[in-house]
């Protein structure tokens, strides 16, 4: 799966995310977040070279998935392998930080 431009209309459940096979990149953020917008070009470039499922999840107050991963700042990227967290990047400034998660 390639880069996802839009936030999901409905966030997945934690149970669904925990059951995903292979490598998955969760992106927690918000459409009005300047830091989130700033990293999108670099993220798009990184995901062209990495075969990974990318789930772009709008986060905020009352959103259980972000709370279950203890997300505090946006964007937060969490790499999962077979539903288990293998790394995270909080408010990365370069695509290299995201690529390191997927290596």
LINVEN-V888962 format. One record per run of one state. SS is the DSSP state (A for helix, B for strand, O for the rest). FROM is the first residue (numbers start at 1). TO is the last residue. If there is no record, write none. Layout:
ss:SS from:FROM to:TO
ss:SS from:FROM to:TO
//
This chain:
ss:O from:1 to:13
ss:A from:14 to:18
ss:O from:19 to:22
ss:B from:23 to:29
ss:O from:30 to:33
ss:A from:34 to:48
ss:O from:49 to:52
ss:B from:53 to:58
ss:O from:59 to:63
ss:A from:64 to:68
ss:O from:69 to:75
ss:B from:76 to:81
ss:O from:82 to:83
ss:B from:84 to:90
ss:O from:91 to:94
ss:A from:95 to:102
ss:O from:103 to:103
//
